[in-house]
Amino acid sequence: MNTREYFVQCFKSEVPKFVRVLKAVPEGGAGYRPHPRSMSAGEIVWLLAGELHDACVLLDKGEVGWAPNPAPATVLEAVKTYEKNAAALKRRVAKVKDAAWKKKARFLMDGKVAWETSLGDMLWGFLFDGIHHRGQLSTYLRPMGAKVPSIYGPSGDDPGK
């Protein structure tokens, strides 16, 4: 198995874990932030949905320019967007050939190259960043009165714990 095939396998197994955490955010909890400098729960959900859209653009064009997009009115809408973007990314990445996986890709901020590496390395970076933010979001759940779902095994909130 090469790194492209392994990415496809990992992404496929991570998506349900993301969805469980995103769906655990209570609708009234979108504005929760543990510190004024922290992103709100709703902002994190939207960031995760947006990263998958950006990954799709990256696959289509070989580069993506970061730009903030207004979040939808509800967490549920953001979760639905995440699921739609995850499905789109799964379709695209399944079609990528090994040669394309190794081609140069660019991430732009304000029109300037902020990151340049292979397409594969950048997609792994997107996945790792998403996992980081999912962990961040999971720490918000209990203070919001929600339960932490299973991610890599049972959580302290699972029945019988």
Residue, then its C-alpha position, 0 to 999 in steps of 0.5 A: m500500500n502506498t501513501r495515497e492508498y493509505f490516505v484514502q483508507c485513513f480519510k474514509s475511517e476518520v470521516p465518521k469520527f468527525v461526524r460524531v463529534l460535529k453532531a455532538v455540538p448542541e445547537g445552542g452551543a455554537g457560540y461557546r468558546p473557552h477563552p476570548r482568543s479561542m475559536s467558537a464551537g460553531e467556527i470550528v465546525w465551519l472550519l472543518a467543513g471548509e477545509l474539505h472544500d479547500a481540499c477539493v479545490l486543491l485536487d481540482k486545481g493544484e492550488v487553493g487560496w484561503a478565504p473566510n466564508p460566512a458560516p451558515a445560520t446553524v451548526l446542523e447546516a455546517v455539519k451537512t456541509y461537512e458531510k457533503n464536502a467529505a463525500a466530494l473529497k472521497r470521490r476526488v481522492a479515489k481518482v487521483k493517480d500516483a503521479a498527481w499525488k506527487k505533483k507540486a501543490r500550493f496553499l495561498m493566503d492573500g494571493k501569496v504562497a504560504w505553503e508549497t509541497s506535494l499534493g499528497d503531503m498537503l492533503w495529509g496536512f489538511l487531515f492532520d489539521g482537521i484531527h487537531h481541530r476535532g480534538q479541540l472541539s471535543t474538549y468543548l463538548r462537556p462544558m457545553g453540557a454535551k456528551v463526548p462521543s467515541i472517537y478512537g474508542p469509548s469515551g468517558d460519556d459512553p454508557g457503562k463508563 
